[in-house]
């Protein structure tokens, strides 16, 4: 069993289908999916435009949940809030 220990949903514009196909191509059984939440002034929106974006930062946890809901056996979720945020 191969486990990808760090990845993000929709990274570099890959759709769910492309993401899972890539996992299959490389024999990856499970992937840890992490959110990436940072203050707006600490990431470059141009760099992140290929990722899922909203007001919580480049990759909100909701993106991870979408993947998990579609293939629960393939994904383990990780939440990575900015520890400086009061709601972290």
C-alpha positions in Angstrom: 0.0 0.0 0.0 1.3 3.4 -1.0 0.1 6.4 1.0 0.6 10.0 -0.3 1.3 11.8 3.0 0.7 15.4 1.8 -1.5 16.8 -0.9 -4.3 19.3 -1.6 -7.5 19.1 -3.5 -7.7 20.7 -7.0 -3.9 21.5 -6.8 -2.6 22.9 -10.0 -6.1 22.8 -11.5 -6.5 19.0 -11.3 -10.1 17.9 -11.1 -11.3 15.2 -8.7 -11.3 12.7 -11.7 -7.7 13.7 -12.7 -6.5 13.5 -9.1 -7.9 10.0 -8.6 -6.6 8.9 -12.0 -3.1 10.1 -11.0 -3.3 8.2 -7.8 -4.3 5.0 -9.7 -1.5 5.5 -12.2 1.1 5.7 -9.4 -0.4 3.0 -7.3 -1.4 5.3 -4.5 -4.0 3.8 -2.2 -4.7 6.7 0.0 -3.9 10.4 0.2 -3.8 12.8 3.1 -5.6 15.9 1.9 -4.8 19.2 3.7 -6.4 22.5 3.6 -4.2 25.6 3.3 -5.6 28.5 5.2 -3.6 31.7 5.5 -4.3 35.4 5.8 -4.9 37.1 2.4 -1.8 39.2 2.8 0.4 36.1 3.2 -0.2 34.3 -0.1 0.1 35.4 -3.7 -3.4 35.2 -5.4 -1.7 34.9 -8.8 0.2 31.8 -7.6 -2.9 30.4 -6.0 -5.3 31.1 -8.9 -4.8 27.4 -10.0 -6.1 26.3 -6.6 -9.5 26.5 -5.0 -9.8 29.9 -3.5 -12.3 31.7 -1.3 -12.1 34.1 1.7 -10.5 31.5 3.9 -7.3 31.3 1.9 -6.1 29.3 -1.0 -7.5 25.9 -0.1 -10.3 25.8 2.4 -11.2 22.6 4.2 -14.5 22.4 2.2 -12.3 21.4 -0.8 -11.0 18.4 1.2 -14.5 17.4 2.2 -15.7 17.4 -1.4 -13.0 14.8 -2.3 -13.7 12.7 0.8 -17.4 12.6 0.1 -16.8 11.3 -3.4 -14.2 8.6 -2.4 -14.2 8.1 1.3 -11.9 5.1 1.2 -9.2 7.0 -0.7 -8.7 10.1 1.4 -7.7 11.1 4.9 -8.4 14.7 5.8 -6.1 17.1 7.5 -7.0 20.6 8.6 -4.2 23.2 8.5 -5.5 26.5 9.8 -3.2 29.4 10.5 -2.4 29.0 14.2 -2.4 32.8 14.7 -6.1 33.0 13.8 -8.5 33.3 16.8 -10.7 30.6 15.3 -7.9 28.1 14.7 
